[in-house]
Amino acid sequence: MGRKVKITITESKCRSGFHKKGDEFIIDEDKTICPPMCVELWHYAYPYIWALLNGAEDDRPDGSRGKETNVICPDEGRVHLHIEVIEE
């Protein structure tokens, strides 16, 4: 079984109304195609997704390391994503 990450929209004030709080997307290391999200948000989040799919860990506020991260939309932070490894 390969590594997968789950993207969850944790906050959304999307100008286009495209992204809704609670939306989830699963990204497989074998198929890293863009899920149904705006291309600007995907381009901003993809480096973090790629890093997690390839074993990276993020620093947590408590000093520990985790296989998850948070990303905000480049459009004034209108959409917040939580990205986490769910399978390895």
N, C-alpha and C positions, 0 to 999 in steps of 0.2 A: 504494500500500500504506500502510495506516495504522500508527500507533504501537501497539505491544503491550508489555505487561510480563509477566514470568514471576515467579511467586511460588514459592519453594522452601522447604519446611519443613526447617530445618537442625538443629533439636533439638526433641524432644518428650517431655514428661512430662505430657501432657494427662490431666487427672483422669478424663475420660470415655473416654479411649482413642481418641477420634475422629481426632486428627491423628497421622500417622506420619512419622518422619524420612524425607526423600527424596520425599515427596509434592510434586507440582508442579501449578500451575494457570496457565493463560494467560488474561490479561485484555486484551480488544481495546478500543481507544478508542471504537468504535462500539457496543459492548455491555458496559457496565460492570455486569453483574449479579453478584450474589454467587455465588462458586463454592461447592462443597460444603465449607464450613467453618463453624464455629460463628459465630453472629451477633455475639457480643461481640468476637471476634478480627477479624472483617471490619470492624466499626464502628471499631475502633482503627486498622487498617491502611489503610482506604479513603482518608483524606486524603493519605497518602503515595503511594498508587497513583494517585490523581487528579492529584496534583502532577507525578509522573513522566510520566503520559500527556500532560500539558500542557506538557512541556518543562523542568521543574525539574531542577536538579542538586543533589546533596548534597555537603557538605564531607567530604573524606576525612582520616584522621589525618595524612597526609603534607602536607596543605595544598592538594592538588589537588582538582578537582571531578569528580564522576562521576554517571552516570545510573543510580544504584543506591542502595539504602539497606537498613538492617536494622531490623527491628521486633520487639519482644518482646511476648508476651501480657500483658494487664493482670492476669491471674490469677497473680500472683507470678512472672511470667516463665517459665512452664512450657513455652511454645511459642515458638520463635524462627523468624522469617521472613527470608529474603533476597529483596528485590524489585529487579528490574533491567529496564531497557528492552531489548527484544530485536529490535525492528523499528521502522523509521521510514519 
